[in-house]
Amino acid sequence: MKKKALVSAVFGPVMIVACVLLVVHGCGQTGGGGSAGIQSISFYSVGASTTPVFDPLASASAAISGGWGSGNTMYALYYTLREYVNSRDGGTIDRANLYRLLYDVETLFSAMTHQVVALPSAEVIAPPFDFGNNLAYSAALNNETEKMAAAMTQEGNVTKGIVSWIWTESSDGHKEYGVLEAVMDQSTKDITVDFVFSVDYTPGDTTCDYNNRTHISGNSDTHAFQFVQTLGNTGEAVTQLVGKGVSRGAGNYFLFKVQSSNGDGFGSPLYVVLSAEADEATLKNFDVSAEAYSSAASLPASVASYVNYVENTPFFAWSDLLVDLNDLNRGITGKQGTIYLNY
């Protein structure tokens, strides 16, 4: 069976203008406190200051040639973490790009800080796709009209939140499902984000055709990060990543463990060392046979402090992804198969 694309070159038009789905505030970065005293999280800017950002060689609309595109594992890594500037890329880069997704989630999260309703007392609320964080929230809302839900709490400088959504592409009717849970210390700039993002191209069934499971933790001031992501098509995990390092600053490096079913040399886990100054050209010219490491024991000293985490953190497996909509709120009467919260 031919694989569906994972990135915009052949992923298909996933563009939805962010303002269409977010009815309270305009697009872009937002701030301030919501009606329940919840501070928003600047997912876009904080994310881009925490995890690596690869500058593109040319505009997003530039032709892709010479094997540099979908089906190339290093391109998948590049596209996931390539720079996203909304004014330039908003009509071209889809949500397979981390920063495009965080840009839209930030606007959604900010809107929901003004919609959530205080609960009688804080309670543990599991997101529709349970990441196992077991966090308690003091305000929540299911907005079935706008097809989004949220639970949030503010504990001093620490903001905790769940947002979930369904976004519909007007051109072909495909639906994009997302569930994100985050904790942000607004003073120390420590952040942890877990999310699933899945696309159903045939809404008549419950199978998700594109699947993304991602975990991020780090600090936007120090640029230290940990990153775990698996991208999948129907039936298989395609690109699997585990990373750790410092994402900015001359002389800094980060380490990725990479495995892929693309047939381009990553059939078994390999280690990739990249400078914090790496860009699209770096990844495009990366020679897997000469530059990738098959053994953690042979990695250079520049990434020695990252080896233990990267080597011993497992990839997200197929079973860790949102591959069927019935996995949302599984076993919860009246909520199974939906993005709404049970509280």
VOGU-3710 file (C-alpha; in Angstrom, 3 decimals, decimal comma):
1> mkkkalvsav> 0,000/0,000/0,000  1,433/3,371/-0,935  2,214/5,536/2,072  0,351/8,761/2,582  2,578/11,804/2,818  3,598/13,189/6,182  4,613/16,679/5,150  3,213/19,470/3,050  4,942/18,601/-0,210  2,547/15,698/-0,644
11> fgpvmivacv> 0,559/15,779/2,599  -2,112/17,698/0,787  -3,638/21,066/1,610  -4,184/21,104/5,349  -4,464/24,851/5,517  -7,203/26,334/7,614  -6,940/30,018/8,377  -6,355/30,082/12,115  -8,804/32,922/12,732  -11,716/30,873/11,376
21> llvvhgcgqt> -11,521/28,381/14,194  -10,791/30,767/17,027  -13,676/33,032/17,776  -12,592/35,089/20,765  -9,311/36,752/19,772  -7,497/37,429/16,542  -4,675/35,337/15,221  -1,166/35,582/16,549  0,552/35,706/19,884  -1,582/36,754/22,794
31> ggggsagiqs> -1,118/37,400/26,484  -2,787/38,464/29,680  -5,064/36,619/32,045  -8,384/35,006/31,215  -11,715/35,290/32,964  -10,791/32,543/35,444  -7,422/34,136/36,245  -5,607/31,817/33,844  -2,524/33,137/32,098  -2,147/32,120/28,475
41> isfysvgast> 0,941/30,262/27,238  2,978/31,659/24,363  3,354/28,237/22,750  4,731/29,585/19,478  7,525/31,775/20,828  8,323/29,551/23,812  8,415/26,462/21,610  10,702/28,132/19,072  13,046/29,189/21,894  13,127/25,692/23,380
51> tpvfdplasa> 13,337/23,144/20,574  15,548/23,514/17,481  14,467/25,748/14,598  15,957/25,063/11,169  16,089/28,109/8,910  14,886/27,335/5,361  17,079/27,815/2,321  14,260/29,430/0,353  10,576/30,222/0,597  8,209/27,402/1,473
61> saaisggwgs> 6,861/27,441/-2,082  10,270/26,677/-3,601  10,387/23,531/-5,712  11,516/20,349/-3,981  13,806/18,208/-6,076  16,649/15,738/-5,966  15,010/13,480/-3,380  14,685/16,305/-0,851  11,055/16,033/0,133  8,455/13,630/1,479
71> gntmyalyyt> 9,873/10,149/1,956  13,275/11,498/2,975  13,860/11,017/6,703  16,144/14,016/7,156  13,561/16,123/5,327  10,903/14,898/7,776  13,120/16,046/10,658  13,737/19,361/8,926  10,079/19,950/8,112  8,940/19,162/11,641
81> lreyvnsrdg> 11,270/21,803/13,081  11,674/24,269/10,228  11,151/27,934/10,968  7,548/29,088/10,658  6,692/32,752/10,090  2,949/33,154/9,743  3,042/36,193/7,468  5,292/34,298/5,068  4,292/30,660/5,517  0,647/30,722/6,620
91> gtidranlyr> -0,708/29,591/3,271  1,995/27,024/2,565  3,199/25,224/5,686  0,743/22,809/7,272  0,461/21,528/10,826  2,920/18,710/10,299  5,278/21,576/11,188  5,583/21,906/14,966  5,652/25,696/14,996  2,636/26,082/12,689
101> llydvetlfs> 0,713/23,796/15,019  1,857/25,665/18,136  0,972/29,001/16,504  -2,628/27,863/16,056  -2,809/26,137/19,442  -1,607/29,307/21,160  -4,517/31,260/19,741  -6,954/28,513/20,717  -5,553/28,258/24,240  -5,710/32,023/24,731
111> amthqvvalp> -9,311/32,089/23,565  -10,261/29,308/25,950  -8,742/31,122/28,968  -11,687/33,507/28,553  -14,278/30,745/28,127  -13,504/28,156/30,807  -15,812/28,154/33,808  -14,590/27,773/37,386  -15,337/24,379/38,936  -16,707/24,009/42,495
121> saeviappfd> -13,335/22,532/43,441  -10,238/21,450/41,563  -10,406/17,928/40,188  -8,214/15,590/38,199  -9,353/15,682/34,571  -7,839/13,327/32,034  -7,623/14,664/28,485  -9,570/12,730/25,814  -6,241/11,121/24,878  -4,780/10,360/28,286
131> fgnnlaysaa> -1,054/11,165/28,547  -0,973/9,821/32,118  -0,136/13,172/33,729  -3,024/13,034/36,263  -3,239/16,807/36,693  -5,944/18,652/38,606  -7,774/21,597/37,036  -9,901/24,378/38,511  -11,831/25,498/35,398  -13,125/23,723/32,305
141> lnnetekmaa> -15,483/23,952/29,349  -16,804/21,769/26,545  -17,708/24,010/23,604  -19,532/21,671/21,252  -20,611/24,513/18,975  -17,035/25,430/18,129  -15,808/21,819/18,546  -13,206/22,542/21,196  -12,708/21,888/24,895  -10,359/23,006/27,642
151> amtqegnvtk> -9,441/22,532/31,277  -7,060/24,950/33,002  -5,646/26,026/36,320  -3,287/28,712/37,571  -1,074/27,908/40,564  1,045/30,977/41,237  3,240/31,382/38,165  2,453/27,907/36,867  -0,177/27,510/34,161  -1,566/24,047/33,444
161> givswiwtes> -3,962/23,326/30,632  -5,651/20,901/28,298  -7,041/21,951/24,939  -8,685/19,668/22,391  -10,190/20,476/19,037  -11,590/19,451/15,676  -10,583/21,612/12,723  -12,288/21,031/9,368  -10,656/21,820/6,023  -13,260/23,600/3,903
171> sdghkeygvl> -11,760/22,555/0,556  -12,205/18,805/0,978  -13,917/18,268/4,337  -11,091/16,366/6,013  -10,928/16,744/9,780  -7,965/17,399/12,060  -8,165/16,180/15,644  -5,879/17,375/18,400  -5,401/16,968/22,125  -2,672/18,887/23,960
181> eavmdqstkd> -1,733/19,049/27,630  0,855/21,537/28,868  2,502/22,899/32,012  4,351/26,226/31,865  6,169/27,960/34,692  5,903/31,574/33,618  8,770/32,636/35,916  11,398/29,928/35,314  10,299/29,374/31,662  10,197/25,595/32,113
191> itvdfvfsvd> 7,627/24,006/29,818  6,281/20,513/29,168  3,939/19,740/26,287  2,292/16,470/25,271  0,074/16,261/22,215  -1,500/14,043/19,621  -2,523/15,434/16,255  -4,299/13,254/13,721  -5,977/13,780/10,364  -8,939/11,841/9,018
201> ytpgdttcdy> -9,196/12,212/5,254  -12,325/10,049/5,064  -14,649/11,302/7,798  -17,071/8,438/7,170  -14,780/6,115/9,136  -12,893/6,412/12,429  -9,398/5,620/11,157  -6,843/8,419/11,354  -4,718/8,610/8,205  -1,942/10,861/9,544
211> nnrthisgns> -0,736/10,541/13,132  1,623/12,656/15,231  2,508/11,989/18,869  4,934/14,468/20,430  6,417/15,177/23,851  8,475/18,314/24,512  10,128/19,466/27,706  12,698/22,164/28,242  13,359/25,789/29,020  12,952/28,716/26,656
221> dthafqfvqt> 15,630/30,797/28,415  18,393/28,175/28,467  17,203/26,519/25,214  17,747/23,084/26,767  15,212/20,581/25,454  14,054/16,979/25,318  11,941/15,835/22,389  10,139/12,612/21,484  8,031/12,298/18,346  6,588/9,605/16,124
231> lgntgeavtq> 4,856/10,291/12,815  2,702/7,585/11,313  0,516/6,658/8,374  -2,392/4,262/8,423  -0,981/1,048/9,817  2,623/1,949/10,659  4,962/4,290/12,472  7,058/5,943/9,768  9,490/8,403/11,383  10,499/8,068/15,041
241> lvgkgvsrga> 12,650/10,613/16,892  14,153/11,073/20,339  16,249/14,182/20,915  18,025/16,172/23,609  20,418/19,093/23,667  20,664/22,868/23,554  18,887/24,355/20,580  20,547/27,761/20,283  23,954/29,350/20,593  27,301/28,940/18,904
251> gnyflfkvqs> 29,174/25,922/20,221  26,032/24,097/21,347  24,831/20,781/19,943  21,930/18,399/20,114  21,543/14,680/19,570  18,745/12,781/17,849  18,047/9,063/17,713  16,251/8,401/14,439  14,439/5,409/12,963  12,315/5,356/9,828
261> sngdgfgspl> 10,606/3,017/7,385  11,437/5,331/4,449  14,155/3,008/3,166  16,873/5,660/3,198  19,283/4,205/5,726  17,366/4,626/8,985  15,788/1,167/9,113  17,406/0,617/12,505  18,095/3,375/15,055  20,909/5,743/14,156
271> yvvlsaeade> 22,258/8,747/16,045  22,477/12,176/14,426  24,565/14,986/15,935  23,685/18,511/14,843  25,011/21,939/15,696  22,619/24,458/17,210  23,397/26,529/14,101  22,186/23,796/11,705  19,768/24,862/8,970  18,013/23,291/6,008
281> atlknfdvsa> 21,276/23,037/4,056  22,848/21,082/6,928  20,093/18,482/6,905  19,765/18,367/3,125  23,483/17,635/2,747  23,643/15,169/5,630  25,353/11,937/4,521  23,728/9,119/6,478  26,418/6,556/5,650  29,258/8,866/6,684
291> eayssaaslp> 27,810/11,109/9,396  25,261/9,027/11,330  26,369/6,893/14,275  25,152/3,335/14,734  26,392/3,074/18,322  25,912/5,483/21,206  29,329/4,458/22,482  31,022/6,170/19,537  29,289/9,540/19,875  31,476/12,641/20,276
301> asvasyvnyv> 32,113/14,408/23,563  30,007/17,392/22,443  26,822/15,380/23,133  28,059/13,151/25,960  25,630/14,594/28,504  22,664/13,823/26,250  23,487/10,202/25,421  21,844/8,547/28,422  18,468/10,172/27,782  18,489/9,678/24,019
311> entpffawsd> 19,738/6,100/24,109  17,393/4,921/26,855  14,211/6,818/26,020  12,024/4,582/23,839  10,408/5,773/20,656  6,671/6,288/20,710  5,270/3,124/19,144  2,266/2,743/16,864  0,179/1,892/19,922  1,090/5,276/21,461
321> llvdlndlnr> -0,557/7,239/18,618  -4,153/8,320/18,078  -4,839/5,906/15,230  -8,596/5,523/15,677  -11,080/8,112/16,911  -12,634/5,516/19,192  -9,445/5,756/21,266  -10,602/9,192/22,435  -12,222/8,879/25,873  -12,230/5,108/25,438
331> gitgkqgtiy> -14,674/3,429/27,821  -16,340/6,665/28,942  -20,055/6,507/28,260  -21,319/9,449/26,247  -17,809/10,749/25,552  -16,023/7,938/23,713  -14,922/8,977/20,243  -15,170/12,708/21,074  -12,673/15,440/21,948  -14,756/16,591/24,930
341> lny> -13,706/16,386/28,586  -15,238/14,156/31,216  -15,634/16,162/34,427
//
